[in-house]
Amino acid sequence: MDIIEKIALVLVIVGGLNWGLYGLFSFDLVAALFGSIPILSRIVYVAIGLSALYATFTTLMKK
């Protein structure tokens, strides 16, 4: 696994945990960590989304 795949995996896990926490407790982990810097939160959300797309396409291409 190369470095890009590792970063994508970590971001996808963070995104999954964030959605799980939000669904269970209405707690937004990313906003809690970066709430005072809204542009940073937005960058993290975009990075998580792009990582999910990357992970999806690389998984599909390996089959």
HUDAGI-V269903 format. One record per helix or strand of 3 or more residues. SS is the DSSP state (hx for helix, st for strand). FROM is the first residue (numbers start at 1). TO is the last residue. Records with the same first field share a line. If there is no record, write none. Layout:
# HUDAGI-V269903
SS=FROM-TO / FROM-TO
This chain:
# HUDAGI-V269903
hx=3-25 / 29-34 / 38-62
